[in-house]
Amino acid sequence: MELEADPSVFDVDFAREQFPFFELDASKEWAFFDNAGGTFPCRPVVDRLTHFYRSNRVQPYGDNPLAAAAGEQMDEGRSVMAELLGVPTETLTIGPSTTQNLNTLSIACAPFLGKADEIIVSEQDHEANIGGWERVARQTGATLHIWPANAKDGELDLADLEELLSKRTRIVCMTHCSNILGTINPVQKIIRLGHSYGARVVIDGVSCAPHSWPDILSTGADVYCFSTYKTYATHLGVMYVASDFLEELTPQCHFFNVEKTGARLDAAGPDHASIAALAGLGEFFQTLHSHHFGASDKTLYRKASEVSALMNQHEMSLCKILLGSLRQLPIRVIGRSSAAGREANVSLVCLAVSSASLASLLAKKGIATKNAHFYAYRLLKKLGVDTDEGVVRFSFAHYNTKDDVTHLVNALTNILGE
Ligand SMILES: Cc1ncc(COP(=O)(O)O)c(C=O)c1O
C-alpha cells in the first residue's frame, strides 16, 4: 500500500544520525511506536553519561580534580536544563522521576492543607498526579474533588472545573496532554481560572514535552513537570516550581541543604551521572537547530522551541496517516480521531482482537508498541476499557519515518482489515 505523507522540512535522517540506537542492526528490524514509554537517548547524552561513569564517578564537589570535574558536570547539567526551559536554575528540582517529584510535592503541601481546604485532580491524568494528592487529602482532612472525564471520549469540560472551583480550592492538578488520548488541554486558560480563585496549579507535562517543548513561563503554571527519559535524555524527572510557591513549601531535603540550589524538594538524590548527562540535550538541540536554521545567537530555549516545532510538524504529518487509515478498520480510537488539538499519541481498542493479542501480532510484524492502562487507570475505567488488557498505544517521536508509519498501517490492515 503506497501512502502519502504531508511535506515536512524536518530532516528526519539527520535527526536519526544523532541517536546511537539507529546504528544498530536491531533498529532496522523495528518500527518503534512506544515512545511515550521512553524515547531513545541522543548521542551527546549517551556520551556524557559514559564519560561521567568512566572518568568521574566519584563523590562530586570534593577538593580533588576528579571530584571537582564531577561537580562541574552536574552543575552544567542543571544549568543547561534551566537554559533549555528559560527558567532560573533554582526553580528546578531534578528527581529520579516525575512520580517521585509529584509525590514529594504533595507531601510538601501537607502542612498548609486542612479540613477547610480542597484539592482538584483530573480523572484524565496519569496516576502520578492523582495518587499522592489523594493520600495527602486523606492525611490532612482536605477534600479531594475529581474533575470528571467524559465517559465517551475521555475529554475534560471546563464548565465542570468551574463548578468544582471555590475560594476553598488550594491546588488544581492536571495534565497538559493525556498519555492515552493525546489531547492537548488548554492549560493557560485553566491556570488563569485556578489563579482567579487563589489556587496553585500543578501541570503534568510528561506527555506533552516530547512533542512540544515546554514554554513553562508563558503557561503561568505554579508547577510544571516532565520526564527527561521521554525527551531523548537520561531517566530523570524535572520539576519547575515558581519561586513564590517554593517558599511556601515545607522542604523535603536534609535540613542543612535547604538553601542549596534545587535541593528543597529533592528527597532522593538521583543519579549524578544522569544529571550531568542532561547537558547533552542542550548540544542535541543546538546541533538540530544549526542544521535546520544555520548559525544563530538565539537562546537555548528559543532554539529548543523552534526545533521542537519542526519535530511536531513532522510527527503530526505521520500521525495523520495513521489516523486516516484507522477509519477503515474495526477499532475504537480512544479519544478524538482527528488530528486537531492533539499530540502524536494514538490509543485504540480493537473490536475483534484483545489489546494483548494485537500488540503481540504487531510485534511479530516488527512493530514495537504496547498494550496497558499506562497508569491512566481511572481514565480507562471511566471509558469502559478493560484495565487488564488496556489500550494499544502508538506514540510517535520525531525520529519516526514515513516508512515506519507505512509499515504500521500495512501491519494493522493486514491483521484487522481482512
Ligand atoms: C502523563 C504522565 N505523567 C506522569 C508519568 C510518570 O512519569 P515517571 O515515569 O517519570 O514517573 C508518566 C509516565 O509514563 C506519564 O505518561
The ligand as an ORCA input file, in Angstrom:
! r2SCAN-3c Opt
* xyz 0 1
  C       1.436     11.706     31.583
  C       2.421     11.052     32.504
  N       2.598     11.592     33.711
  C       3.467     11.084     34.597
  C       4.210      9.978     34.282
  C       5.175      9.436     35.283
  O       6.480      9.745     34.896
  P       7.699      8.991     35.554
  O       7.824      7.669     34.882
  O       8.865      9.891     35.298
  O       7.405      8.850     36.998
  C       4.058      9.359     33.031
  C       4.828      8.163     32.687
  O       4.606      7.477     31.734
  C       3.125      9.925     32.123
  O       2.932      9.392     30.903
*
